[in-house]
């Protein structure tokens, strides 16, 4: 891939998503792998890499909070699930390589790495990798067609605002309830809007466009549904 193409993709990724994917998918598992190796060859450094891995993992909370706060400003592409999947895949790959390397290093040092827990952890990671890969294959298309908007208003008020816009514009829709989620389905245009109460004064609004849906209509609809709520 050309260098300029990579640079453009990194720019579009955004600093928050970039650090989530690098922090969880590369830096943290790399530190964990180093921690496992120092446990065998340099026990005195073990605690240092452990603390560094914990700090690296916790540092991801800040960009996650920033992305969440941005969603109060208006409609945002729902990219966080995709970033978490990428990070999880990197975490599993590097941790699995780290375990294998430590096992080989232990054999070289004359230690016995055949503890059942070692194989249980390695097996669990492989199963996790399979599950996450299957989830990503099933949903990666949906992630690209979803937009998210957090509103600092209760779910009933948000539903009234959305319905008001649709009624004024004369759009046909149907309402359904799935658990605590209200779904507004614009079947004609292949668009679904889910309203999920986060608290009594906060609601998550997700707009998903079907693969064969009307993307231009969805873009116009997002411009029409403006909640006008400042972020908390």
Secondary structure as UniProt FT lines:
FT   HELIX           3..13
FT   HELIX           15..22
FT   HELIX           23..27
FT   HELIX           28..41
FT   HELIX           43..45
FT   HELIX           46..70
FT   TURN            71..73
FT   STRAND          76..77
FT   HELIX           80..108
FT   TURN            109..110
FT   HELIX           116..144
FT   STRAND          146..151
FT   HELIX           155..169
FT   STRAND          174..178
FT   TURN            179..180
FT   STRAND          181..186
FT   HELIX           187..189
FT   STRAND          191..199
FT   TURN            200..201
FT   STRAND          202..209
FT   TURN            211..212
FT   HELIX           215..224
//
